[in-house]
């Protein structure tokens, strides 16, 4: 086993990076990272430098022997890496703003990873990630690629299909729910087994088991019985959940409560601004804090950014891979028959046992009958989007959009696609 490990963070100018540094410092005994290479592109140089300086102050305060290197040369950084974390945003928050606002003109949900917005993010991101993978194949063939870049499921599937890099997709949503359950039941996370079924940003919790006993019905009934407002699923209709026999992730509200979510988005667009505009403001405030030379820890305000626990998920995964821990984590991995009605090469989000060789998906105990149609439809859209991204193919992109459950007609899909591709011209050379 290597004495020290090399971690490369691509997209390190992100405001999330101090989270990751905090996690590395907390778990250094079990995850002996000696070098952290922070990589970004020329446009992100200033933010990258701010993050690198804050990281150095955090590390100096901890007294741990970790070197931070900031780099604009990605290949130099990747050479000999043990772990590569990708957290990039092609087109930055400006591109996200249009992903969110253009669909609203057509009465379609405008969201970063769901529907037409998610598709555009996929088209911009997949070629860039595959380019990073070519560097990893050549310069660090044994490295693990841990992908946080959204749409995480699509990106992970694209890497599995078009690269030999060992990759795992991560999301902070499952760990967030598990932490909530831990607080709700007053038990450590490892004492509660919650079964996740689905794909990234489209998963259901089909059971919650403590000491061999299912607590699912108790959870479904809880908001109803206590009118609880702090329950992550208190806005769902009780009769509906009771029949569904599972707890949907937040992202499913775009499908199950489309009209209400659409109104909410339109209202926000004309008042507080799109989510991208809100995040832009939060980021500006965070970077103001990061530049303070007295700051030597991750500021509390980072939790408003929407990525709480992301570093914990990343560090726990690296630690388990490094130590062959064989603990259970919810990850984006290749299906290989786990969800029988989806293709084997589809990326799914399920519980896995993490070994040194990689994650082993745990067979599912139950898949609610009523979720199968939506899951299959969105997976078809994802697979088509990947093909469109890799080949720069407008016809396939149109098929992907037409077959997305949130797009109402072929006419709307055509108009949306043309306008969004035009807006994304600088990032999608293959389509023009």
Protein Blocks (a to p, Z undefined) as FASTA:
>chain_A
ZZbdcdddehilpmklmmmmmmmmmmmmmmccfbdcddddfklmmmmmmmmmmmmmmmmm
nopacdddddfblklmmnopabdcddddehijmlmmmmmmmmmmnopacdfkgcjllmmm
mmmmmmmmmmmmmmmmmmmmmbccddfbdcfklmmmmmmmmccbdcddddfklmmmmmmm
mmmnopafklpccddeddehiacdfbdceehiafklmmmmmmmmnopakbfklmpcfklm
mmnopacdfklmmmmmmmmmmmmmmmmmmmnopfklmmmmmmmmmmmmmmpmkbccdcfk
lmmnopghklmmmmmmmmmmmnonopacdddddfklmammbcfkbccdddddddfkbpcd
dddfbdcfklmmmmmmmmmmmmmmmmmmmnopaklmmmmmmmpmklmbfklmmmmmmmmm
mmmmmmmmmlZZ
